[in-house]
Amino acid sequence: MYQKAPTNAAYVSTYAYSLHLQKKDAEALKVIEQLKPQVLQNPSIAGYYGLILKATGNGAKAKTCLELAFQSPVAARGEKAL
């Protein structure tokens, strides 16, 4: 899907996460950073971006992204369930 729609943020982030799981973190970072900065701030994308940033040694930036991800309505519902 990523190859057919390389500007679709959902496809890009999922593909990048797949690369991360395959230990291809540098490639994952290149893929996800093709998205516009405002898209990377979307909580559903920021979570993937944060994980990849952390894996590539950018902990400070990763923290900011992961904090954004935890602000999403889905994450908020999960916290209440705990």
Buried (B, 14 or more C-beta within 10 A) or exposed (E): EBEEEEEBBBBBBBBBBBBBEEEBBEBBBEBBBEBEEEBBBBBBBBBBBBBBBBBBEBEEBBEBBBEBBBEBEEBEEEEEEE
